[in-house]
Amino acid sequence: MISTSARLLKLVSLLSARPAWTAGELADRMAVTPRTVRRDIARLRDLGYGVESDAGPWGGYRLSPGTRLPPLSLDDEEALAVTVGLREAAFSGVLGGGEAALSALLKLRQVLPRRVAERLNAMDGAFVHTAWPAEQQVAAAVLLDLATACRHAERVRLSYRDRLGRATRRDVDPYRLVRAGRRWYLVAVDVAKGEWRTFRADRVEKAVGTGRPVALGGDLPDPAALVGRIRTPVGYPLCATVRLAVPLDEALRLVPSSVGTHREDGPDATVVEIGGTDADGMARYLLGLATPLRVLAPDGVRAAVVRRARELVDMNENVSDATVVQDERADDPAV
């Protein structure tokens, strides 16, 4: 005879497989009595599963929304699909910060059967994630290691490259992972310096747990605010001030707050400060906004925008002239 917990899992699996079952059908499939089925249905309801029943000879049981999220029973294909979906949600930020998706992914990967985990690892090796220009891609394994350290409150040793590309070793007490823009940041206490720091996850080459528990006391910082301070335009080698001819809400849609800082300039315009690495890259970004704008400063970015805009005009004018000449030749019977 199988245990009660195993029997309940099998019952959930059967109820999920089709819209409705009679008590007799469930009893036959589970090799128990109809009385045991009714008792197990009552246990499922106590666990939070919504199980409805219809009276009469043709009545039966079916799953419906419950009062709280109960344990789920997934087959291999479903578990793999959910895991891949959660990973993509965490990396893309489609659900906002991505923290909830990453937390759910971490919980699920810890309980995956080995056969499913091996298939997922094979898929990880086959997939290629294209990073945005001038941005590195964080490894999924590293991100999960950092999430595990935060969840278990365990000190970790980072193999880390600073912004100059130098390899370093850092012992940190992890607190939270924050997704800002297209990057993940680890908010942690740098043990050697005894201060709160932020570490870009894409610069972490390896994160190894030390086995030492972390007890963060005192006033804990706001992780999002801490990351926001280091992502302001002053942290970039170049800062451009641009006036967009759109209201503040539209400017925030075009240039997210994770990319620049905004202030209203009347009801129909917004001044935005945007950080970047070089004038040419900034010009490409600004032209890509496809909205009327004026570069207020610096002169180098303004000149780069004018140069690229003129290049586009020249290229299109040349194409237009060449097309006219080609059409005239096609219409000339002497050609």
N, C-alpha and C positions, 0 to 999 in steps of 0.2 A: 504494500500500500504506500502511495507517495505521501509526502508530508503535506500539511495544510498549506504552507506558503507556496510550495511547488504547484499544488492543485489550484490555488488562487491565480497564480501566474498563467497557468494553462487556461483557466476560465476566462481571464481577461483577453488572452490571445484569441479564443474562440469567439467571444462577443465582438471583437474588433474585425473579425474576418467576414462577417455578413450582417445585414440589417437586423435580423431577429432570429431567435432560437426558442423552441419550446423546452419546457423543463425535461421532457422525456428525451429529446434529442441531445441536450447537454449531458444528461445522465449516461446515455449510451456512449457518447464520445469520450467521457471521462471515466467510464467504468465505475460509477458510483450510483447511489439511489437518488431519486428525485428529491427526497427529503434533504440529503446532503447538498444538493444543488441549491435549494432554497436557503439553507443555512449559509452557504458560501456567498450567495448573492447578498445576504444581509451583512456579511463581513466586508464585502467590497464597498457597500454603501457607507459603512462606518469609516472606511479608509478614504472616502472622498469621491469614489467613482459614482457617476450618475447612472443608475441602472433602472430603467422603467419597465413596468410589467403590465400586460393586458390580461384580463380575466377571460375565462371561457376555454372551450376545448381547442380553439385555434389561437389562443393567446400565447404570449411568450415574453421573452426578455430581450431588451435592446439597450445599447449604451446611449447616454445623452450627456450634455454638459453637467459636470459635477459642481460641488460647492467650493472645491479647491483642487489644485493640481495634484493628482495622485501619481504613484509610480507608473511608468509606461513600459510596455512590452514591445520591443522592436525586433524584427528579424534582421539578418545580416545586411540586406540591401537597404532597408530603412535606416539602420544605424549609420551606414556609410553615407547615405544621402544627407542625413541630418548633420553629421560631422563636417562634411565638405561645405554644406550651406552655412554653418556657424563660422567656419574658418574664413570663408569669403566675406561674410558680414562683418567679422572683426577687422579684416584687412581693408575693406572698402569703406567702412564707416557708414554704410547705408542706413544703419539704425541709430545714427548719431555718434556718440563717443566711441562705441564699439566695446565698452567695458563689459556690458551684460553678455554680449555674444562671446567674448573671450572667456568670461567666467563659466558660462554654460559649456563651452568647448572643453575647457580644462576638466570639468566634472565628468563629461561624457568620455573623454579619452582615457581617463583613469579606470573606467570600468568596461572598456571595449574588450570583447573576446580577442585572443591573440590572432585568430584568422582574419578578423576585420581590421585589427591594427596593422597587420602586415600588408593588407591591400591598400590601406590608407598611406602607409609609408611608401609603397610603390608608386602611388599616384603623386605624392609629394616630390618624388624624384623625377617624375615625368613632366610635371607642370612647370612652366616658366612664367613668372610674374614680371611684367614689364614695368620698370620704375619710371616715374615722371622724370623729365630732363633735369640733370644735375642733382638727382636724389638717389640715395642708395636704398636697397630693398632689405627690410629686416627679415631674417630667417624665421620660419614658423617655429622651429624647435627652440630657438633662443627666446622667442616671445612667450612660449609656453613655460619654459624654465623660469623666466622672470615672474610670470603670473603665479607659478607654484610657490616661489619664494615669498611673494607677497601674501598669498593665501595661508601658508604655513608659518609665517612670521619667523623666517630662518635667515641668518646672515649668509651672504653669498660673496664669492670672490669673482670679480669680473675681469676678463681679459678684454681690455677696452682701448680704443684708439681715440685720442683727443682730436680737436678740430684741426690740428696741424698734422694729423696722421701718425703721431707717435704712439707706440705700443706701451701700455701701462697696465698695472695690476691694481685693482681697487677692492678693498673689503668694504661692503656696504650693508646697512640694515634697511631692507626694502620696506616701502610703505604702500605705494600705489603705482599703477600704470595709467598713464594719461594719453589719450589720443588727441592730438592737436593738428588740424590741417591734414596732411597726408603722412604724418609721422607719429610714432609711439615714443613716449618718454617715461623713464623710470624715475620716480621721486623717492629718494632714499637719503639716509644719513651716511655721509662719508666718514667712516670710522677713524681714519688717520687724522682728518681735519676737525672732526667733531661738529660738523655743520650740515645743514640740509643742502642737498645738491640735486640737480636734474641731470640725467644721463640719456642721450639718444640711444634708443634700442638698436638702430641700424649700425651703430658703432660698437656694439657688444659682440665680440667674436665668440665668447663662451661665458657661461654663468654656472658656477659649481657651488652647490650648497656646502657649508662648513659643518653643519650639524649643530651649530650654536643657536639657541632660541633668541629671538629679539623681543625686548620689552620696551616699546617706545612710550615714554611718559611725557608729562608736561603738556604744553599747548601744541597740539599737532597742527601743521600748516594746512591751508587749503591747497590741495595738489594742483587743481586747475589754475588757480591764481599764480602759483609758483612757476608753472610752465609758461603761463601767459606773460610774465614779466621778462623771461629770457627770450621770448619770441617777438618782442616789440621791434620796430624798425631799427632802433639804435644798436641792436645786436648784429646788424649786417654791415659789411664793409661799405655799402652804398645805400643812401636813403633818398627817395624821390618824393616830392610833394606835388600832388596832382589835383586839379579841380575837375570833377566830373559833373557834367550838365544833367544830373539826375537827382531826385530826392534821396534822403538818407536811406530809406528802406531798400530802394533799388540799388544804391551804391553798395550796401551790405550784401546784396545778392551777387553783384558782380565781383566784389572784392571782399571775401569773408573777413571777419574780425581776427581770424588766426593769421591773416596775411598782412593786414594793415590796420592803422588806427584812423578813425573817422570823426569829422566834426561838420555840423551843418553850416552851409554858407547861403543862407536864405532858404526859401521853401522849395526851390527847384535845383539846388546845386549842393554838392558835398566835396569838401577838401579831404583828401586821403593821403596819409604818409605810408609809403610802401618800401620795405627793405629788399635789397637784391645784392647780387654779387658783382655785376658789371653793367655799364650803360647799354650795351647792345642787347643783352638779355632782358633788361628792363624795358627797352623799346619794343621787343617782340611781345612781351607780356601785355603792355599797355595797348598796342595795336590789336591784340587778340581779344580785348574787351569789347571791341566793335561798338563803341559808344563815343559821342563827342566829349573831348577832354582837352585840357590845357596843362602842360607841364610848367609848374611854377618854379621849380628848382630840382636839381642843379642844371647848369647850362649844358653839361655833357649829355645828360639824358634827353634834354630837349633837342639837341642837335642830332642825336641818334634816332629819335622818333621822326624828325623831319627828313633825315637821310633815307630811312627805310620807306617812308611814305612816298617820297619822290621816286625811289626805285620801283615801287609798285605801279605808280602812275606811268613811268617811262616804259615799263614792260608791257602794260596794257595798251598804251598808245602805239607802240611798235607793232604789237599783234594786230591792232585795228588797221594800221596802214598796210601791213603785209597782206591782210585779208582782202582789202579793197583792190590792191594791185592784182592779186590772184584771180579775183572775180572778173576784173576787166579783161584779163588775158583769156579767161575761159569763154567770155562772150565775143571775143574778136575772132572771126573766121579765118583771118590771115595767120593766126598763131598756130 
